[in-house]
Amino acid sequence: MKRAILVALGTGAIITSAAALTVGSPSFASRAVAAPDDFSRARIALAAREAHREMIEARYRAVRAQCDALKGLQLDDCLIAAHAFRGRALLEAQAPYVR
């Protein structure tokens, strides 16, 4: 029991002293982050929109794949729900970009 307490205290002391050395260390030079220009900002926004649309499409394909096992009215209801989900998600995704 005493040994476990000693090991725990020693480990904690080593971790906190190592953290103190890295936090206060002046050896890391701070880099000035340049503000992105309009072109790169637009490119980043476009990439984010495309990634969001791709996530919506992937989820739509997954829901639509679940519909393949169904037949008749259940298949129709499932397909309608999948299409409604995609349409609603695309409209909600577009809302922040409308000016």
N, CA, C and O atoms as a printed pandas DataFrame, in Angstrom:
     atom_number atom_name residue_name chain_id  residue_number  x_coord  y_coord  z_coord
0              1         N          MET        A               1    0.834   -1.190    0.000
1              2        CA          MET        A               1    0.000    0.000    0.000
2              3         C          MET        A               1    0.871    1.243    0.000
3              4         O          MET        A               1    0.627    2.171   -0.772
4              5         N          LYS        A               2    1.891    1.274    0.862
5              6        CA          LYS        A               2    2.776    2.436    0.919
6              7         C          LYS        A               2    3.547    2.594   -0.386
7              8         O          LYS        A               2    3.795    3.707   -0.849
8              9         N          ARG        A               3    3.924    1.446   -0.975
9             10        CA          ARG        A               3    4.671    1.490   -2.221
10            11         C          ARG        A               3    3.800    2.034   -3.355
11            12         O          ARG        A               3    4.279    2.813   -4.179
12            13         N          ALA        A               4    2.541    1.639   -3.404
13            14        CA          ALA        A               4    1.629    2.117   -4.437
14            15         C          ALA        A               4    1.413    3.625   -4.318
15            16         O          ALA        A               4    1.363    4.331   -5.324
16            17         N          ILE        A               5    1.286    4.109   -3.089
17            18        CA          ILE        A               5    1.118    5.540   -2.871
18            19         C          ILE        A               5    2.379    6.289   -3.294
19            20         O          ILE        A               5    2.294    7.346   -3.920
20            21         N          LEU        A               6    3.539    5.749   -2.957
21            22        CA          LEU        A               6    4.808    6.369   -3.321
22            23         C          LEU        A               6    4.968    6.418   -4.845
23            24         O          LEU        A               6    5.400    7.432   -5.394
24            25         N          VAL        A               7    4.621    5.329   -5.518
25            26        CA          VAL        A               7    4.718    5.297   -6.982
26            27         C          VAL        A               7    3.743    6.303   -7.605
27            28         O          VAL        A               7    4.103    7.009   -8.547
28            29         N          ALA        A               8    2.535    6.369   -7.094
29            30        CA          ALA        A               8    1.551    7.304   -7.630
30            31         C          ALA        A               8    1.994    8.748   -7.432
31            32         O          ALA        A               8    1.873    9.565   -8.345
32            33         N          LEU        A               9    2.504    9.066   -6.256
33            34        CA          LEU        A               9    2.969   10.427   -6.007
34            35         C          LEU        A               9    4.182   10.764   -6.860
35            36         O          LEU        A               9    4.285   11.875   -7.381
36            37         N          GLY        A              10    5.087    9.830   -7.006
37            38        CA          GLY        A              10    6.273   10.054   -7.844
38            39         C          GLY        A              10    5.897   10.260   -9.300
39            40         O          GLY        A              10    6.432   11.143   -9.970
40            41         N          THR        A              11    4.970    9.436   -9.786
41            42        CA          THR        A              11    4.526    9.573  -11.177
42            43         C          THR        A              11    3.847   10.917  -11.392
43            44         O          THR        A              11    4.087   11.581  -12.401
44            45         N          GLY        A              12    3.009   11.318  -10.458
45            46        CA          GLY        A              12    2.345   12.613  -10.567
46            47         C          GLY        A              12    3.334   13.764  -10.544
47            48         O          GLY        A              12    3.178   14.737  -11.281
48            49         N          ALA        A              13    4.362   13.655   -9.689
49            50        CA          ALA        A              13    5.368   14.719   -9.611
50            51         C          ALA        A              13    6.150   14.821  -10.919
51            52         O          ALA        A              13    6.448   15.923  -11.380
52            53         N          ILE        A              14    6.478   13.699  -11.506
53            54        CA          ILE        A              14    7.229   13.711  -12.767
54            55         C          ILE        A              14    6.371   14.291  -13.893
55            56         O          ILE        A              14    6.855   15.093  -14.692
56            57         N          ILE        A              15    5.119   13.895  -13.957
57            58        CA          ILE        A              15    4.236   14.387  -15.025
58            59         C          ILE        A              15    4.018   15.887  -14.898
59            60         O          ILE        A              15    4.079   16.604  -15.897
60            61         N          THR        A              16    3.765   16.376  -13.680
61            62        CA          THR        A              16    3.518   17.808  -13.521
62            63         C          THR        A              16    4.779   18.624  -13.766
63            64         O          THR        A              16    4.698   19.725  -14.310
64            65         N          SER        A              17    5.926   18.117  -13.383
65            66        CA          SER        A              17    7.151   18.880  -13.647
66            67         C          SER        A              17    7.476   18.885  -15.132
67            68         O          SER        A              17    7.981   19.882  -15.649
68            69         N          ALA        A              18    7.197   17.794  -15.824
69            70        CA          ALA        A              18    7.419   17.767  -17.271
70            71         C          ALA        A              18    6.465   18.723  -17.966
71            72         O          ALA        A              18    6.852   19.402  -18.917
72            73         N          ALA        A              19    5.233   18.784  -17.505
73            74        CA          ALA        A              19    4.264   19.707  -18.096
74            75         C          ALA        A              19    4.676   21.147  -17.841
75            76         O          ALA        A              19    4.506   22.000  -18.713
76            77         N          ALA        A              20    5.209   21.430  -16.676
77            78        CA          ALA        A              20    5.641   22.781  -16.356
78            79         C          ALA        A              20    6.827   23.185  -17.221
79            80         O          ALA        A              20    6.938   24.347  -17.614
80            81         N          LEU        A              21    7.697   22.260  -17.516
81            82        CA          LEU        A              21    8.844   22.575  -18.361
82            83         C          LEU        A              21    8.431   22.873  -19.798
83            84         O          LEU        A              21    8.988   23.774  -20.426
84            85         N          THR        A              22    7.479   22.140  -20.314
85            86        CA          THR        A              22    7.079   22.378  -21.703
86            87         C          THR        A              22    6.184   23.596  -21.843
87            88         O          THR        A              22    6.215   24.259  -22.880
88            89         N          VAL        A              23    5.383   23.913  -20.824
89            90        CA          VAL        A              23    4.485   25.056  -20.918
90            91         C          VAL        A              23    5.265   26.357  -20.849
91            92         O          VAL        A              23    4.990   27.282  -21.613
92            93         N          GLY        A              24    6.217   26.441  -19.962
93            94        CA          GLY        A              24    6.949   27.681  -19.772
94            95         C          GLY        A              24    8.195   27.790  -20.627
95            96         O          GLY        A              24    8.954   28.746  -20.469
96            97         N          SER        A              25    8.428   26.876  -21.501
97            98        CA          SER        A              25    9.657   26.851  -22.287
98            99         C          SER        A              25    9.642   27.934  -23.361
99           100         O          SER        A              25    8.734   27.977  -24.190
100          101         N          PRO        A              26   10.647   28.809  -23.347
101          102        CA          PRO        A              26   10.701   29.849  -24.372
102          103         C          PRO        A              26   11.341   29.367  -25.673
103          104         O          PRO        A              26   11.517   30.158  -26.599
104          105         N          SER        A              27   11.689   28.089  -25.757
105          106        CA          SER        A              27   12.373   27.590  -26.936
106          107         C          SER        A              27   11.461   27.488  -28.151
107          108         O          SER        A              27   11.954   27.416  -29.276
108          109         N          PHE        A              28   10.148   27.480  -27.956
109          110        CA          PHE        A              28    9.227   27.409  -29.076
110          111         C          PHE        A              28    8.928   28.813  -29.568
111          112         O          PHE        A              28    8.354   29.626  -28.843
112          113         N          ALA        A              29    9.314   29.092  -30.787
113          114        CA          ALA        A              29    9.053   30.408  -31.361
114          115         C          ALA        A              29    7.608   30.473  -31.826
115          116         O          ALA        A              29    7.114   29.558  -32.485
116          117         N          SER        A              30    6.952   31.540  -31.482
117          118        CA          SER        A              30    5.564   31.674  -31.919
118          119         C          SER        A              30    5.561   32.139  -33.363
119          120         O          SER        A              30    6.295   33.055  -33.734
120          121         N          ARG        A              31    4.732   31.502  -34.170
121          122        CA          ARG        A              31    4.651   31.844  -35.582
122          123         C          ARG        A              31    3.440   32.741  -35.802
123          124         O          ARG        A              31    2.362   32.508  -35.254
124          125         N          ALA        A              32    3.640   33.744  -36.594
125          126        CA          ALA        A              32    2.524   34.621  -36.938
126          127         C          ALA        A              32    1.708   33.937  -38.026
127          128         O          ALA        A              32    2.233   33.567  -39.076
128          129         N          VAL        A              33    0.437   33.777  -37.761
129          130        CA          VAL        A              33   -0.438   33.129  -38.722
130          131         C          VAL        A              33   -0.979   34.197  -39.658
131          132         O          VAL        A              33   -1.644   35.140  -39.230
132          133         N          ALA        A              34   -0.685   34.035  -40.926
133          134        CA          ALA        A              34   -1.142   35.011  -41.910
134          135         C          ALA        A              34   -2.634   34.815  -42.174
135          136         O          ALA        A              34   -3.122   33.688  -42.252
136          137         N          ALA        A              35   -3.324   35.896  -42.304
137          138        CA          ALA        A              35   -4.755   35.829  -42.600
138          139         C          ALA        A              35   -4.930   35.336  -44.033
139          140         O          ALA        A              35   -4.250   35.823  -44.936
140          141         N          PRO        A              36   -5.817   34.393  -44.253
141          142        CA          PRO        A              36   -5.997   33.880  -45.614
142          143         C          PRO        A              36   -6.633   34.941  -46.508
143          144         O          PRO        A              36   -7.456   35.740  -46.062
144          145         N          ASP        A              37   -6.239   34.929  -47.759
145          146        CA          ASP        A              37   -6.819   35.881  -48.696
146          147         C          ASP        A              37   -8.211   35.412  -49.120
147          148         O          ASP        A              37   -8.662   34.336  -48.724
148          149         N          ASP        A              38   -8.873   36.215  -49.915
149          150        CA          ASP        A              38  -10.254   35.906  -50.308
150          151         C          ASP        A              38  -10.359   34.612  -51.099
151          152         O          ASP        A              38  -11.311   33.849  -50.936
152          153         N          PHE        A              39   -9.378   34.369  -51.954
153          154        CA          PHE        A              39   -9.410   33.164  -52.773
154          155         C          PHE        A              39   -9.319   31.907  -51.921
155          156         O          PHE        A              39  -10.099   30.973  -52.112
156          157         N          SER        A              40   -8.387   31.871  -50.992
157          158        CA          SER        A              40   -8.243   30.673  -50.160
158          159         C          SER        A              40   -9.426   30.514  -49.212
159          160         O          SER        A              40   -9.828   29.394  -48.899
160          161         N          ARG        A              41   -9.982   31.634  -48.755
161          162        CA          ARG        A              41  -11.169   31.564  -47.907
162          163         C          ARG        A              41  -12.355   30.973  -48.670
163          164         O          ARG        A              41  -13.109   30.163  -48.132
164          165         N          ALA        A              42  -12.509   31.387  -49.924
165          166        CA          ALA        A              42  -13.591   30.859  -50.759
166          167         C          ALA        A              42  -13.367   29.383  -51.063
167          168         O          ALA        A              42  -14.312   28.595  -51.089
168          169         N          ARG        A              43  -12.104   29.015  -51.292
169          170        CA          ARG        A              43  -11.783   27.612  -51.569
170          171         C          ARG        A              43  -12.087   26.740  -50.354
171          172         O          ARG        A              43  -12.618   25.638  -50.496
172          173         N          ILE        A              44  -11.756   27.225  -49.175
173          174        CA          ILE        A              44  -12.027   26.480  -47.940
174          175         C          ILE        A              44  -13.532   26.341  -47.728
175          176         O          ILE        A              44  -14.012   25.270  -47.357
176          177         N          ALA        A              45  -14.280   27.427  -47.963
177          178        CA          ALA        A              45  -15.733   27.380  -47.799
178          179         C          ALA        A              45  -16.361   26.412  -48.793
179          180         O          ALA        A              45  -17.268   25.659  -48.440
180          181         N          LEU        A              46  -15.881   26.430  -50.036
181          182        CA          LEU        A              46  -16.405   25.520  -51.045
182          183         C          LEU        A              46  -16.109   24.061  -50.684
183          184         O          LEU        A              46  -16.962   23.189  -50.848
184          185         N          ALA        A              47  -14.898   23.806  -50.194
185          186        CA          ALA        A              47  -14.547   22.444  -49.787
186          187         C          ALA        A              47  -15.406   21.982  -48.615
187          188         O          ALA        A              47  -15.794   20.816  -48.549
188          189         N          ALA        A              48  -15.702   22.894  -47.691
189          190        CA          ALA        A              48  -16.548   22.542  -46.545
190          191         C          ALA        A              48  -17.968   22.228  -47.006
191          192         O          ALA        A              48  -18.591   21.288  -46.512
192          193         N          ARG        A              49  -18.481   23.017  -47.955
193          194        CA          ARG        A              49  -19.823   22.750  -48.475
194          195         C          ARG        A              49  -19.885   21.401  -49.181
195          196         O          ARG        A              49  -20.826   20.630  -48.990
196          197         N          GLU        A              50  -18.866   21.122  -50.004
197          198        CA          GLU        A              50  -18.849   19.848  -50.723
198          199         C          GLU        A              50  -18.742   18.665  -49.758
199          200         O          GLU        A              50  -19.381   17.633  -49.963
200          201         N          ALA        A              51  -17.935   18.819  -48.710
201          202        CA          ALA        A              51  -17.813   17.749  -47.719
202          203         C          ALA        A              51  -19.142   17.528  -46.999
203          204         O          ALA        A              51  -19.528   16.390  -46.734
204          205         N          HIS        A              52  -19.842   18.624  -46.683
205          206        CA          HIS        A              52  -21.134   18.511  -46.009
206          207         C          HIS        A              52  -22.153   17.821  -46.913
207          208         O          HIS        A              52  -22.906   16.955  -46.467
208          209         N          ARG        A              53  -22.169   18.219  -48.208
209          210        CA          ARG        A              53  -23.077   17.574  -49.152
210          211         C          ARG        A              53  -22.757   16.095  -49.305
211          212         O          ARG        A              53  -23.664   15.270  -49.416
212          213         N          GLU        A              54  -21.477   15.758  -49.312
213          214        CA          GLU        A              54  -21.086   14.350  -49.447
214          215         C          GLU        A              54  -21.522   13.543  -48.226
215          216         O          GLU        A              54  -21.911   12.383  -48.362
216          217         N          MET        A              55  -21.464   14.137  -47.042
217          218        CA          MET        A              55  -21.952   13.440  -45.842
218          219         C          MET        A              55  -23.448   13.203  -45.937
219          220         O          MET        A              55  -23.934   12.133  -45.568
220          221         N          ILE        A              56  -24.183   14.192  -46.430
221          222        CA          ILE        A              56  -25.627   14.034  -46.593
222          223         C          ILE        A              56  -25.928   12.936  -47.603
223          224         O          ILE        A              56  -26.802   12.100  -47.374
224          225         N          GLU        A              57  -25.205   12.936  -48.720
225          226        CA          GLU        A              57  -25.422   11.909  -49.745
226          227         C          GLU        A              57  -25.071   10.517  -49.231
227          228         O          GLU        A              57  -25.761    9.548  -49.546
228          229         N          ALA        A              58  -24.004   10.413  -48.441
229          230        CA          ALA        A              58  -23.621    9.107  -47.888
230          231         C          ALA        A              58  -24.699    8.582  -46.953
231          232         O          ALA        A              58  -25.027    7.396  -46.975
232          233         N          ARG        A              59  -25.249    9.473  -46.130
233          234        CA          ARG        A              59  -26.317    9.042  -45.219
234          235         C          ARG        A              59  -27.572    8.660  -46.010
235          236         O          ARG        A              59  -28.266    7.704  -45.662
236          237         N          TYR        A              60  -27.857    9.417  -47.077
237          238        CA          TYR        A              60  -29.002    9.099  -47.933
238          239         C          TYR        A              60  -28.825    7.723  -48.562
239          240         O          TYR        A              60  -29.763    6.927  -48.594
240          241         N          ARG        A              61  -27.608    7.437  -49.067
241          242        CA          ARG        A              61  -27.365    6.124  -49.673
242          243         C          ARG        A              61  -27.507    4.999  -48.648
243          244         O          ARG        A              61  -27.987    3.915  -48.980
244          245         N          ALA        A              62  -27.095    5.251  -47.411
245          246        CA          ALA        A              62  -27.230    4.235  -46.366
246          247         C          ALA        A              62  -28.699    3.977  -46.050
247          248         O          ALA        A              62  -29.112    2.826  -45.907
248          249         N          VAL        A              63  -29.488    5.044  -45.940
249          250        CA          VAL        A              63  -30.917    4.876  -45.664
250          251         C          VAL        A              63  -31.596    4.200  -46.846
251          252         O          VAL        A              63  -32.456    3.337  -46.668
252          253         N          ARG        A              64  -31.204    4.596  -48.055
253          254        CA          ARG        A              64  -31.796    4.004  -49.261
254          255         C          ARG        A              64  -31.438    2.522  -49.381
255          256         O          ARG        A              64  -32.241    1.729  -49.872
256          257         N          ALA        A              65  -30.243    2.150  -48.939
257          258        CA          ALA        A              65  -29.843    0.743  -48.977
258          259         C          ALA        A              65  -30.711   -0.101  -48.050
259          260         O          ALA        A              65  -30.959   -1.275  -48.329
260          261         N          GLN        A              66  -31.168    0.482  -46.963
261          262        CA          GLN        A              66  -32.054   -0.243  -46.056
262          263         C          GLN        A              66  -33.401   -0.508  -46.704
263          264         O          GLN        A              66  -34.093   -1.460  -46.344
264          265         N          CYS        A              67  -33.774    0.333  -47.659
265          266        CA          CYS        A              67  -35.060    0.169  -48.337
266          267         C          CYS        A              67  -35.056   -1.024  -49.289
267          268         O          CYS        A              67  -36.122   -1.533  -49.634
268          269         N          ASP        A              68  -33.889   -1.476  -49.715
269          270        CA          ASP        A              68  -33.813   -2.555  -50.699
270          271         C          ASP        A              68  -34.436   -3.851  -50.202
271          272         O          ASP        A              68  -34.905   -4.656  -51.006
272          273         N          ALA        A              69  -34.448   -4.062  -48.913
273          274        CA          ALA        A              69  -34.992   -5.303  -48.357
274          275         C          ALA        A              69  -36.517   -5.284  -48.274
275          276         O          ALA        A              69  -37.138   -6.318  -48.026
276          277         N          LEU        A              70  -37.114   -4.128  -48.479
277          278        CA          LEU        A              70  -38.565   -3.999  -48.321
278          279         C          LEU        A              70  -39.275   -4.181  -49.658
279          280         O          LEU        A              70  -38.653   -4.141  -50.719
280          281         N          LYS        A              71  -40.579   -4.381  -49.585
281          282        CA          LYS        A              71  -41.394   -4.540  -50.787
282          283         C          LYS        A              71  -42.718   -3.812  -50.604
283          284         O          LYS        A              71  -43.170   -3.583  -49.482
284          285         N          GLY        A              72  -43.325   -3.456  -51.720
285          286        CA          GLY        A              72  -44.672   -2.897  -51.708
286          287         C          GLY        A              72  -44.751   -1.530  -51.081
287          288         O          GLY        A              72  -43.919   -0.660  -51.339
288          289         N          LEU        A              73  -45.764   -1.350  -50.253
289          290        CA          LEU        A              73  -46.028   -0.065  -49.621
290          291         C          LEU        A              73  -44.900    0.344  -48.676
291          292         O          LEU        A              73  -44.576    1.526  -48.565
292          293         N          GLN        A              74  -44.303   -0.634  -47.999
293          294        CA          GLN        A              74  -43.195   -0.324  -47.094
294          295         C          GLN        A              74  -42.000    0.223  -47.878
295          296         O          GLN        A              74  -41.323    1.139  -47.413
296          297         N          LEU        A              75  -41.739   -0.332  -49.059
297          298        CA          LEU        A              75  -40.658    0.166  -49.907
298          299         C          LEU        A              75  -40.942    1.603  -50.333
299          300         O          LEU        A              75  -40.060    2.459  -50.270
300          301         N          ASP        A              76  -42.158    1.862  -50.760
301          302        CA          ASP        A              76  -42.521    3.212  -51.175
302          303         C          ASP        A              76  -42.375    4.203  -50.025
303          304         O          ASP        A              76  -41.817    5.286  -50.203
304          305         N          ASP        A              77  -42.872    3.838  -48.852
305          306        CA          ASP        A              77  -42.755    4.721  -47.694
306          307         C          ASP        A              77  -41.295    4.970  -47.328
307          308         O          ASP        A              77  -40.923    6.088  -46.972
308          309         N          CYS        A              78  -40.469    3.929  -47.415
309          310        CA          CYS        A              78  -39.054    4.059  -47.092
310          311         C          CYS        A              78  -38.354    4.984  -48.084
311          312         O          CYS        A              78  -37.552    5.826  -47.680
312          313         N          LEU        A              79  -38.644    4.839  -49.371
313          314        CA          LEU        A              79  -38.027    5.685  -50.387
314          315         C          LEU        A              79  -38.469    7.138  -50.240
315          316         O          LEU        A              79  -37.667    8.058  -50.404
316          317         N          ILE        A              80  -39.730    7.335  -49.935
317          318        CA          ILE        A              80  -40.223    8.700  -49.714
318          319         C          ILE        A              80  -39.526    9.330  -48.514
319          320         O          ILE        A              80  -39.123   10.492  -48.566
320          321         N          ALA        A              81  -39.385    8.577  -47.449
321          322        CA          ALA        A              81  -38.713    9.093  -46.255
322          323         C          ALA        A              81  -37.247    9.405  -46.552
323          324         O          ALA        A              81  -36.719   10.408  -46.073
324          325         N          ALA        A              82  -36.583    8.550  -47.340
325          326        CA          ALA        A              82  -35.174    8.788  -47.684
326          327         C          ALA        A              82  -35.024   10.056  -48.511
327          328         O          ALA        A              82  -34.135   10.867  -48.251
328          329         N          HIS        A              83  -35.888   10.232  -49.505
329          330        CA          HIS        A              83  -35.823   11.428  -50.339
330          331         C          HIS        A              83  -36.167   12.684  -49.537
331          332         O          HIS        A              83  -35.549   13.733  -49.721
332          333         N          ALA        A              84  -37.149   12.572  -48.655
333          334        CA          ALA        A              84  -37.515   13.708  -47.814
334          335         C          ALA        A              84  -36.360   14.089  -46.896
335          336         O          ALA        A              84  -36.094   15.272  -46.688
336          337         N          PHE        A              85  -35.668   13.083  -46.343
337          338        CA          PHE        A              85  -34.513   13.355  -45.496
338          339         C          PHE        A              85  -33.446   14.113  -46.270
339          340         O          PHE        A              85  -32.913   15.112  -45.787
340          341         N          ARG        A              86  -33.129   13.631  -47.489
341          342        CA          ARG        A              86  -32.081   14.275  -48.278
342          343         C          ARG        A              86  -32.469   15.713  -48.627
343          344         O          ARG        A              86  -31.654   16.626  -48.498
344          345         N          GLY        A              87  -33.698   15.912  -49.063
345          346        CA          GLY        A              87  -34.130   17.269  -49.405
346          347         C          GLY        A              87  -34.088   18.209  -48.225
347          348         O          GLY        A              87  -33.624   19.343  -48.344
348          349         N          ARG        A              88  -34.570   17.745  -47.084
349          350        CA          ARG        A              88  -34.570   18.568  -45.877
350          351         C          ARG        A              88  -33.138   18.879  -45.438
351          352         O          ARG        A              88  -32.833   20.012  -45.064
352          353         N          ALA        A              89  -32.270   17.885  -45.482
353          354        CA          ALA        A              89  -30.879   18.085  -45.058
354          355         C          ALA        A              89  -30.152   19.048  -45.994
355          356         O          ALA        A              89  -29.373   19.883  -45.534
356          357         N          LEU        A              90  -30.396   18.944  -47.292
357          358        CA          LEU        A              90  -29.750   19.858  -48.236
358          359         C          LEU        A              90  -30.247   21.287  -48.049
359          360         O          LEU        A              90  -29.463   22.231  -48.149
360          361         N          LEU        A              91  -31.544   21.457  -47.776
361          362        CA          LEU        A              91  -32.065   22.804  -47.518
362          363         C          LEU        A              91  -31.484   23.385  -46.234
363          364         O          LEU        A              91  -31.132   24.564  -46.188
364          365         N          GLU        A              92  -31.382   22.567  -45.195
365          366        CA          GLU        A              92  -30.814   23.043  -43.937
366          367         C          GLU        A              92  -29.334   23.352  -44.088
367          368         O          GLU        A              92  -28.833   24.279  -43.453
368          369         N          ALA        A              93  -28.625   22.593  -44.918
369          370        CA          ALA        A              93  -27.206   22.830  -45.127
370          371         C          ALA        A              93  -26.971   24.117  -45.911
371          372         O          ALA        A              93  -25.943   24.773  -45.740
372          373         N          GLN        A              94  -27.915   24.474  -46.764
373          374        CA          GLN        A              94  -27.776   25.670  -47.585
374          375         C          GLN        A              94  -28.073   26.938  -46.792
375          376         O          GLN        A              94  -27.559   28.003  -47.134
376          377         N          ALA        A              95  -28.865   26.853  -45.772
377          378        CA          ALA        A              95  -29.337   28.032  -45.041
378          379         C          ALA        A              95  -28.214   28.958  -44.563
379          380         O          ALA        A              95  -28.363   30.171  -44.710
380          381         N          PRO        A              96  -27.102   28.472  -44.001
381          382        CA          PRO        A              96  -26.070   29.406  -43.546
382          383         C          PRO        A              96  -25.397   30.181  -44.675
383          384         O          PRO        A              96  -24.792   31.223  -44.423
384          385         N          TYR        A              97  -25.489   29.698  -45.915
385          386        CA          TYR        A              97  -24.785   30.329  -47.025
386          387         C          TYR        A              97  -25.664   31.299  -47.797
387          388         O          TYR        A              97  -25.174   31.989  -48.691
388          389         N          VAL        A              98  -26.945   31.369  -47.475
389          390        CA          VAL        A              98  -27.848   32.281  -48.162
390          391         C          VAL        A              98  -27.583   33.689  -47.642
391          392         O          VAL        A              98  -27.464   33.912  -46.438
392          393         N          ARG        A              99  -27.493   34.632  -48.575
393          394        CA          ARG        A              99  -27.182   36.011  -48.148
394          395         C          ARG        A              99  -28.398   36.862  -48.184
395          396         O          ARG        A              99  -28.332   38.048  -47.859
